């Protein structure tokens, strides 16, 4: 602990200054937009207050390092562990396992797991002398093993690493458009460009100019089942949707359980954790019952002509466990197929080797989809390249 007599206003302590700078770096790694100027402000604030007063010290740093309530929540999580005693820091191991649930019954704030990773990497700087690290020896799983691990079996930290793999590996699907562009080895001869080149060289057609079809972004519509039976997979799937929204603009995202909710605007945010939390908060039926037929029907009536004005692809992420409205599901799924260029069903249940399509809802959906694919791990989601051609 730092002694009060060394913390009087106007006095500086090299150890304290180093710790404050490390604290700012940790918050930056957790996602807060903090630069060198913020570190200087924090150091200046520390010189002007009585740091022996813990509440005053916390309030001073909070005032210069945060600008929004969400950033304040992360600050309040990090400050007690960073400037507390060894016992406070020892709780970090429990937090890694529970995803900040040990802080109380409050739902973990956006960016919480990213903060835990940042705290873990900074633990050698903030642990008290002689204190045993709560997470010593802990490390991330190899990427190859993690990519093939089922989302439902991942720990909170593995899920955070999986989200990063999805963000880095997501692709931007394109299709061949009807317009052409100049290409050195295109399949067609560009007669106009060839004649223009000939005029420039005195009428001699020295070289044939060629052209090829221009690649155009493929319009994508993603529909995610967020009912109770999909809880283990829905969050990771929505992070995948956020990565797609960040990679391109022509993506529309909907979530449904008992009703359909458009969350495209919420997923346009730059921060993945914040955007995902906003999308889930926008869904009033999150972890509710399952009415797939009703959701697809609502999309067909209200959104199909708007977001599928040009031929696009629809990715339906669901387990297909519809029981009450099977005939309606068969009708609406067939109508959706006719509205899009390709309908791909992403089913987490295909990750189980003993899965058999016996449920009535599954049997109703299968005839309508162009492709039925697994979507239970990172590898299956990133393997959509061939389906998005």
C-alpha positions in Angstrom: 0.0 0.0 0.0 1.1 3.6 -0.6 1.7 5.7 2.5 -0.4 8.8 3.1 2.5 11.1 3.8 3.9 10.5 0.3 0.5 11.4 -1.3 -0.1 14.9 -0.1 -1.3 17.3 -2.8 1.4 18.7 -5.0 3.8 15.8 -4.4 4.7 13.1 -6.9 5.7 9.5 -6.3 7.5 7.6 -9.2 5.9 4.3 -8.2 2.4 5.8 -8.1 3.0 7.6 -11.5 4.1 4.3 -13.0 1.0 2.6 -11.7 -1.4 5.3 -13.0 0.2 5.1 -16.5 -0.2 1.3 -16.4 -3.8 1.8 -15.3 -4.5 4.0 -18.3 -2.9 1.5 -20.6 -5.1 -1.3 -19.2 -8.2 0.7 -19.8 -7.1 1.5 -23.3 -6.6 -2.2 -23.9 -10.1 -2.8 -22.6 -11.5 -0.5 -25.3 -11.5 3.0 -23.8 -10.3 5.7 -26.3 -7.4 6.9 -24.1 -4.2 8.5 -25.5 -1.1 10.0 -24.1 -2.9 13.2 -23.3 -5.2 11.3 -20.9 -2.3 9.8 -19.1 -0.9 13.3 -18.6 -4.2 14.5 -17.3 -4.5 11.6 -14.9 -1.0 12.3 -13.5 -1.8 16.0 -13.1 -5.1 15.2 -11.3 -3.2 12.9 -8.9 -0.8 15.8 -8.0 -3.7 18.1 -7.1 -5.7 15.9 -4.7 -5.1 13.9 -1.5 -4.6 10.4 -2.9 -4.8 9.0 0.6 -8.5 9.7 0.3 -9.5 6.7 -1.9 -12.9 8.2 -2.9 -11.3 11.5 -4.0 -8.6 9.7 -5.9 -11.1 7.5 -7.7 -13.4 10.4 -8.5 -10.4 12.4 -9.9 -9.2 9.7 -12.2 -12.8 8.8 -13.3 -13.5 12.5 -14.2 -10.5 12.6 -16.7 -10.6 9.1 -18.0 -14.3 8.5 -18.8 -16.9 10.4 -20.8 -19.9 8.0 -20.8 -21.8 5.8 -18.3 -20.6 2.6 -20.1 -16.9 3.7 -19.7 -17.6 4.6 -16.1 -18.8 1.0 -15.4 -15.6 -0.4 -16.7 -13.6 2.1 -14.7 -15.5 1.1 -11.5 -14.7 -2.5 -12.2 -11.0 -2.0 -12.8 -10.1 0.6 -10.1 -10.6 -1.5 -7.0 -8.5 -4.3 -8.4 -5.7 -2.1 -9.8 -5.3 0.2 -6.7 -6.5 -2.3 -4.1 -4.7 -4.9 -2.0 -3.6 -8.4 -2.9 -6.9 -9.8 -1.7 -8.9 -7.6 -4.1 -6.7 -8.6 -7.0 -7.0 -12.3 -6.1 -10.6 -12.0 -7.1 -9.5 -11.7 -10.7 -9.3 -15.5 -11.0 -12.9 -15.8 -10.0 -13.9 -13.1 -12.4 -12.3 -14.9 -15.3 -14.5 -17.9 -14.5 -17.8 -16.1 -13.9 -17.5 -13.1 -16.3 -17.9 -10.5 -13.6 -20.9 -12.2 -12.1 -19.1 -12.3 -8.7 -19.5 -8.5 -8.6 -23.1 -9.0 -7.8 -26.4 -9.9 -9.6 -25.8 -7.1 -12.1 -25.5 -8.1 -15.7 -21.8 -8.0 -16.9 -21.3 -4.6 -18.7 -20.2 -4.4 -22.3 -16.5 -4.9 -22.6 -16.2 -6.7 -19.3 -14.3 -9.8 -20.7 -12.0 -7.5 -22.7 -11.2 -5.7 -19.4 -10.4 -9.0 -17.7 -7.9 -9.9 -20.5 -6.3 -6.5 -20.1 -6.1 -6.9 -16.3 -4.6 -10.3 -16.8 -1.8 -9.0 -19.0 -1.1 -6.1 -16.6 -1.2 -8.3 -13.5 2.6 -8.4 -13.2 2.6 -4.6 -12.8 -0.2 -4.3 -10.2 0.1 -7.3 -8.0 1.3 -6.5 -4.5 4.8 -7.8 -3.6 4.7 -11.4 -2.6 1.1 -11.8 -3.8 0.4 -15.0 -5.7 -1.2 -14.4 -9.1 -4.7 -15.7 -9.2 -4.4 -16.6 -12.9 -0.8 -17.9 -13.0 -0.3 -20.4 -15.7 -3.6 -19.7 -17.4 -3.4 -19.2 -21.1 -5.5 -19.2 -24.2 -6.3 -22.4 -26.1 -4.5 -23.0 -29.3 -6.4 -21.4 -32.2 -6.8 -24.7 -34.0 -8.5 -26.4 -31.0 -10.5 -23.3 -30.2 -11.8 -23.0 -33.7 -13.3 -26.5 -33.6 -14.7 -26.3 -30.1 -18.5 -26.0 -29.6 -19.7 -22.6 -28.5 -21.8 -24.2 -25.7 -18.7 -25.8 -24.2 -16.5 -22.6 -24.1 -15.5 -20.7 -21.0 -16.2 -16.9 -21.0 -12.5 -16.3 -21.9 -12.6 -18.8 -24.7 -15.7 -17.1 -26.0 -13.9 -13.8 -26.0 -11.0 -15.3 -28.0 -13.5 -16.9 -30.4 -15.1 -13.6 -31.0 -11.7 -12.1 -31.9 -11.1 -15.0 -34.4 -14.5 -14.3 -36.0 -13.7 -10.6 -36.3 -10.3 -11.2 -38.0 -11.5 -14.1 -40.2 -14.9 -12.8 -41.4 -15.1 -12.4 -45.2 -16.8 -9.8 -47.4 -19.0 -11.9 -49.8 -19.2 -10.7 -53.4 -20.9 -11.7 -56.6 -20.2 -11.2 -60.3 -22.3 -8.2 -61.4 -23.6 -7.3 -64.8 -21.3 -4.4 -65.4 -17.8 -4.8 -66.8 -14.4 -3.3 -65.9 -11.1 -3.3 -67.7 -9.0 -6.4 -67.0 -5.6 -7.4 -68.5 -6.7 -11.0 -68.9 -10.5 -10.7 -69.1 -12.6 -13.2 -70.9 -14.2 -10.6 -73.3 -12.7 -8.1 -75.8 -13.4 -4.5 -75.0 -14.0 -3.2 -78.5 -14.4 0.5 -77.5 -11.2 0.5 -75.4 -9.4 -1.2 -78.3 -10.5 1.4 -80.8 -9.6 4.3 -78.5 -6.1 2.8 -78.1 -5.8 2.4 -81.9 -6.7 6.1 -82.5 -4.0 7.1 -80.0 -1.4 5.1 -82.0 -2.4 6.3 -85.4 -5.1 3.8 -86.3 -3.1 0.6 -85.6 -4.8 -2.0 -83.4 -1.6 -3.1 -81.7 -3.2 -4.7 -78.7 -6.7 -6.0 -77.9 -8.1 -4.6 -74.7 -10.1 -7.0 -72.6 -12.7 -6.7 -69.9 -14.3 -8.8 -67.1 -17.4 -8.7 -64.9 -17.1 -6.4 -62.0 -17.3 -7.9 -58.5 -20.2 -6.4 -56.6 -20.9 -6.8 -52.9 -23.6 -9.5 -52.2 -26.6 -8.3 -50.4 -27.0 -10.3 -47.1 -29.9 -10.8 -44.8 -29.2 -12.6 -41.5 -32.0 -13.9 -39.3 -30.9 -15.1 -35.8 -33.0 -17.3 -33.5 -32.5 -15.9 -29.9 -35.0 -18.2 -28.2 -34.1 -20.1 -25.0 -32.9 -23.2 -26.9 -30.4 -21.1 -28.8 -28.9 -19.1 -25.8 -25.5 -20.9 -26.0 -25.1 -19.9 -29.6 -27.0 -16.7 -30.2 -24.4 -14.3 -28.7 -21.6 -15.7 -30.7 -23.7 -15.6 -33.9 -24.6 -11.9 -33.3 -20.9 -11.1 -32.8 -20.4 -12.8 -36.2 -23.1 -10.5 -37.6 -21.4 -7.5 -36.2 -18.2 -8.5 -37.9 -20.0 -8.8 -41.2 -21.7 -5.4 -40.7 -18.3 -3.9 -40.0 -16.9 -5.4 -43.2 -19.6 -4.1 -45.5 -22.7 -2.0 -45.7 -25.3 -4.2 -47.5 -26.1 -6.4 -44.6 -29.4 -6.5 -42.7 -29.7 -8.3 -39.4 -32.9 -9.5 -37.6 -33.3 -11.5 -34.4 -36.4 -13.4 -33.4 -37.9 -15.7 -30.7 -41.6 -15.0 -30.6 -41.4 -11.8 -32.8 -39.1 -10.3 -35.4 -36.8 -7.4 -34.5 -34.5 -5.5 -36.8 -31.1 -4.8 -35.1 -29.0 -3.6 -38.1 -28.7 -0.1 -36.7 -27.5 -1.4 -33.3 -24.8 -3.6 -34.9 -23.3 -0.7 -36.8 -21.4 0.4 -33.7 -17.7 0.2 -33.8 -17.3 -1.6 -30.4 -18.3 -5.2 -30.8 -19.3 -5.8 -27.2 -21.4 -2.6 -26.9 -23.1 -3.2 -30.3 -24.0 -6.8 -29.4 -25.4 -5.7 -26.0 -27.4 -3.1 -27.7 -28.8 -5.6 -30.2 -29.8 -8.0 -27.5 -31.4 -5.3 -25.4 -33.4 -4.3 -28.5 -35.0 -7.8 -28.6 -37.9 -7.9 -26.1 -38.2 -11.6 -26.5 -34.6 -12.5 -25.8 -34.4 -16.1 -24.5 -38.2 -16.5 -24.9 -40.2 -19.1 -26.7 -39.8 -20.2 -30.3 -42.1 -19.1 -33.2 -40.0 -19.5 -36.3 -43.0 -19.5 -38.6 -44.4 -16.3 -37.3 -41.0 -14.5 -37.5 -40.4 -15.6 -41.1 -43.9 -14.6 -42.0 -43.4 -11.2 -40.5 -40.2 -10.8 -42.5 -42.0 -11.9 -45.8 -44.8 -9.3 -45.3 -42.9 -6.3 -43.9 -39.2 -6.5 -44.9 -38.7 -8.8 -47.9 -39.3 -6.3 -50.6 -37.3 -3.6 -48.8 -34.1 -5.5 -48.0 -34.2 -8.1 -50.9 -35.0 -5.5 -53.6 -32.1 -7.0 -55.6 -31.3 -10.7 -55.5 -29.5 -11.4 -52.2 -28.8 -14.2 -49.8 -30.6 -15.1 -46.5 -28.7 -16.8 -43.7 -31.2 -18.4 -41.2 -29.5 -19.2 -37.9 -31.9 -21.5 -35.9 -32.2 -25.0 -34.5 -35.6 -25.4 -36.4 -37.4 -26.6 -33.3 -40.9 -25.3 -34.3 -43.7 -27.5 -32.9 -47.0 -25.6 -33.0 -47.1 -24.0 -36.5 -45.4 -26.6 -38.8 -47.6 -26.1 -41.8 -47.3 -22.3 -41.6 -43.5 -22.7 -41.3 -43.4 -24.8 -44.5 -45.4 -22.2 -46.4 -43.5 -19.2 -45.1 -40.1 -20.8 -45.7 -41.0 -21.7 -49.3 -42.1 -18.1 -49.8 -38.8 -16.8 -48.4 -36.9 -19.1 -50.8 -38.7 -17.6 -53.8 -37.7 -14.1 -52.6 -34.0 -14.5 -52.4 -31.2 -15.9 -54.6 -30.1 -18.4 -52.0 -31.4 -19.5 -48.6 -28.9 -21.1 -46.3 -29.9 -22.6 -43.0 -27.2 -22.5 -40.2 -28.1 -25.1 -37.6 -26.0 -25.5 -34.4 -27.5 -29.0 -33.9 -25.6 -30.3 -36.9 -22.5 -30.1 -34.7 -23.7 -33.3 -32.9 -22.7 -36.4 -34.8 -25.9 -38.2 -33.7 -28.2 -35.5 -35.0 -31.1 -36.8 -37.1 -33.7 -34.6 -38.9 -36.7 -36.0 -37.1 -38.3 -32.9 -35.5 -41.4 -31.7 -37.4 -40.0 -28.1 -37.7 -36.7 -29.4 -39.2 -38.6 -31.5 -41.7 -40.7 -28.5 -42.7 -37.7 -26.3 -43.2 -35.4 -28.7 -45.1 -37.3 -28.7 -48.5 -37.2 -24.8 -48.6 -33.5 -24.2 -48.0 -30.7 -24.4 -50.7 -28.2 -25.6 -48.1 -28.2 -26.9 -44.6 -24.9 -26.2 -42.7 -23.5 -26.6 -39.2 -22.9 -23.4 -37.2 -21.7 -24.5 -33.8 -18.1 -23.3 -33.7 -15.7 -20.7 -35.2 -14.6 -23.1 -37.9 -18.2 -23.6 -39.2 -19.0 -19.9 -39.3 -15.8 -19.0 -41.1 -16.3 -21.9 -43.5 -19.2 -20.1 -45.1 -17.0 -18.9 -48.0 -18.3 -21.5 -50.4 -21.9 -20.8 -49.4 -21.5 -17.1 -49.9 -20.4 -17.3 -53.6 
